[in-house]
């Protein structure tokens, strides 16, 4: 496997959508993840969008976009979605994408990031539930944060409106 992690380019958009749809087909999620990525791209909200490419084939993708915190804390981003081709899951591709994407967030000076997901998976990267940081309507153990500057804000987090995309 000669995996290359790189920023997405415009010609990747269709492959990212197909990959994301396939990756979430059996997940207990909304099945709107590909629509969300496309909507974030159209809105200019993809701060970090990396792909994992094996030869000529895209096998993974990760996206980070700005979030707002009710306290006014700046520089926070939301992870999501992260996708790995179904036949390639469990091979470390998602982990490599996460490490590279977090390094890119640090490079651009992000204060931190949040994710809605499995604590067992995201805890490996330093994400943890923070009592003062909430996402309305979500069980607190599934909404996790990772500070990149050592500080955690308090308040309600809101993702960009494009996270409501349905087509």
C-alpha positions as CSV (number, residue, x, y, z in Angstrom):
1,X,0.0,0.0,0.0
2,X,1.4,3.4,-1.1
3,X,-0.9,5.7,0.8
4,X,-0.7,9.4,0.0
5,X,-2.5,11.9,2.2
6,X,-3.0,15.2,0.5
7,X,-5.4,18.2,0.3
8,X,-8.4,17.7,-1.9
9,X,-8.4,19.2,-5.3
10,X,-11.6,20.2,-7.3
11,X,-11.4,17.0,-9.4
12,X,-11.8,14.9,-6.2
13,X,-15.3,16.1,-5.4
14,X,-17.3,13.3,-7.1
15,X,-14.9,10.6,-5.8
16,X,-15.2,12.1,-2.3
17,X,-19.0,12.0,-2.5
18,X,-19.1,8.4,-3.7
19,X,-16.6,7.4,-1.0
20,X,-18.5,9.1,1.7
21,X,-21.8,7.6,0.6
22,X,-20.3,4.1,0.6
23,X,-18.6,4.6,4.0
24,X,-21.8,5.6,5.7
25,X,-24.2,3.3,3.9
26,X,-24.6,1.0,6.9
27,X,-23.7,3.5,9.7
28,X,-26.4,4.6,12.2
29,X,-26.1,8.1,10.8
30,X,-28.3,10.4,8.7
31,X,-26.9,9.2,5.4
32,X,-26.5,12.9,4.5
33,X,-22.7,13.1,5.0
34,X,-21.9,13.4,1.3
35,X,-24.4,16.2,0.9
36,X,-22.9,17.9,3.9
37,X,-19.4,17.8,2.5
38,X,-20.6,19.2,-0.9
39,X,-22.6,21.9,0.9
40,X,-19.6,22.9,3.0
41,X,-17.4,23.0,-0.1
42,X,-19.9,25.2,-1.9
43,X,-20.1,27.5,1.1
44,X,-16.3,27.8,1.3
45,X,-16.4,26.2,4.8
46,X,-13.9,23.3,4.3
47,X,-11.0,24.6,6.3
48,X,-9.2,21.2,6.1
49,X,-10.2,18.6,3.6
50,X,-7.7,15.8,3.1
51,X,-7.9,12.7,1.0
52,X,-6.1,9.4,1.3
53,X,-5.1,8.1,-2.1
54,X,-3.8,4.6,-2.8
55,X,-2.4,4.6,-6.3
56,X,-5.2,6.3,-8.4
57,X,-8.0,5.4,-6.0
58,X,-9.3,7.6,-3.2
59,X,-9.8,5.4,-0.1
60,X,-10.4,8.0,2.6
61,X,-11.4,11.6,3.3
62,X,-11.6,13.9,6.3
63,X,-13.2,17.3,6.7
64,X,-12.9,20.1,9.3
65,X,-15.1,23.2,9.2
66,X,-15.5,26.2,11.5
67,X,-18.0,25.9,14.4
68,X,-19.3,28.7,16.7
69,X,-19.3,28.6,20.4
70,X,-21.9,30.6,22.3
71,X,-19.1,32.1,24.6
72,X,-17.6,33.7,21.5
73,X,-14.5,31.5,21.6
74,X,-12.7,31.7,18.2
75,X,-10.7,29.2,16.3
76,X,-12.8,26.1,16.9
77,X,-13.6,23.6,14.2
78,X,-15.8,20.6,13.8
79,X,-14.6,17.3,12.5
80,X,-16.8,15.5,10.1
81,X,-17.3,13.6,8.4
82,X,-14.3,11.2,8.2
83,X,-14.8,8.4,5.7
84,X,-12.8,5.3,4.7
85,X,-13.8,3.0,1.9
86,X,-15.7,0.0,3.3
87,X,-13.2,-2.5,2.0
88,X,-10.3,-0.5,3.5
89,X,-11.6,0.1,7.0
90,X,-9.5,-1.2,9.9
91,X,-6.2,-0.7,8.0
92,X,-5.2,2.6,9.8
93,X,-6.3,4.9,7.0
94,X,-8.7,6.8,9.2
95,X,-6.0,7.2,11.9
96,X,-3.5,8.5,9.4
97,X,-6.1,11.0,8.1
98,X,-6.9,12.1,11.6
99,X,-3.2,12.7,12.6
100,X,-2.5,14.6,9.4
101,X,-5.7,16.7,9.7
102,X,-5.0,17.6,13.3
103,X,-1.5,18.6,12.3
104,X,-3.0,20.8,9.6
105,X,-5.4,22.4,12.1
106,X,-2.4,23.2,14.3
107,X,-0.5,24.7,11.4
108,X,-3.4,27.1,10.6
109,X,-3.5,28.1,14.3
110,X,-6.8,26.5,15.4
111,X,-7.7,26.7,19.1
112,X,-9.4,23.3,19.1
113,X,-11.9,21.0,17.5
114,X,-15.0,19.1,18.4
115,X,-16.5,15.8,17.1
116,X,-19.8,14.0,17.5
117,X,-18.9,10.3,17.5
118,X,-17.8,7.2,19.3
119,X,-15.8,8.0,22.4
120,X,-13.8,4.8,22.1
121,X,-12.5,5.7,18.6
122,X,-12.0,9.5,19.0
123,X,-10.5,9.1,22.5
124,X,-7.4,7.6,20.8
125,X,-6.7,11.0,19.4
126,X,-7.2,12.9,22.6
127,X,-10.8,13.8,22.2
128,X,-12.9,13.7,25.4
129,X,-16.3,15.0,26.6
130,X,-16.0,18.4,28.3
131,X,-18.7,19.3,30.8
132,X,-18.9,23.0,29.8
133,X,-19.0,22.4,26.0
134,X,-22.3,21.1,24.7
135,X,-24.1,20.3,21.5
136,X,-27.8,20.6,22.1
137,X,-29.8,17.4,21.9
138,X,-26.8,15.1,22.0
139,X,-25.8,12.8,24.8
140,X,-22.7,14.5,26.3
141,X,-20.4,11.4,26.2
142,X,-20.7,11.5,22.3
143,X,-19.8,15.1,21.9
144,X,-16.1,15.5,22.5
145,X,-13.4,18.2,22.2
146,X,-9.7,18.4,21.7
147,X,-7.9,21.6,22.6
148,X,-5.0,22.5,20.5
149,X,-3.9,25.6,22.6
150,X,-4.5,24.1,26.1
151,X,-7.8,26.0,26.7
152,X,-11.4,24.8,26.6
153,X,-14.2,27.2,26.1
154,X,-17.6,26.8,27.7
155,X,-20.8,27.1,25.9
156,X,-23.1,25.6,23.2
157,X,-21.5,24.7,19.9
158,X,-23.2,25.2,16.6
159,X,-22.1,23.7,13.4
160,X,-22.5,25.6,10.1
161,X,-26.0,25.5,8.6
162,X,-24.8,23.3,5.8
163,X,-24.8,20.4,8.3
164,X,-28.6,20.4,7.6
165,X,-28.0,19.6,3.9
166,X,-30.2,16.8,2.6
167,X,-29.3,16.8,-1.1
